[in-house]
Amino acid sequence: MTNAKKILITRESHETFILRINNKNRAFGFCHECESEAEIVSLDEAVSICGLRTSDLVKRVEDLTLHAIETEGGHLLFCRASLEKYASNGK
């Protein structure tokens, strides 16, 4: 029997996300997947745009079908362009 050691390495990173809100209360930010500035919408708006349940939206983000940014507080903000593309492709 060998005496193996386990070493746990943790890494913490921080990213700054700039959200710009125009005079029509629309929010814009940089979508890394689109590699451009995109309109960013809340979870409720995302549900309305593509008609998916919250759990299905999260799955689509995890499989990289939809683009989203997770805030430090755990909220998801969605790239509107990816939602509209998903909705127009018949889900």
KARA-V117691 format. One record per backbone hydrogen bond with DSSP energy under -1.0 kcal/mol. CO is the residue of the C=O (numbers start at 1). NH is the residue of the N-H. If there is no record, write none. Layout:
co;nh
CO;NH
CO;NH
This chain:
co;nh
2;4
20;28
22;25
26;22
27;40
28;20
29;38
31;35
31;36
36;31
38;29
39;80
41;78
42;46
43;47
44;48
45;49
46;50
47;51
53;57
54;58
55;59
56;60
57;61
58;62
59;63
60;65
60;66
61;64
67;79
69;77
71;74
75;71
77;69
78;41
79;83
80;84
81;85
82;86
83;87
84;88
85;89
86;91
87;90
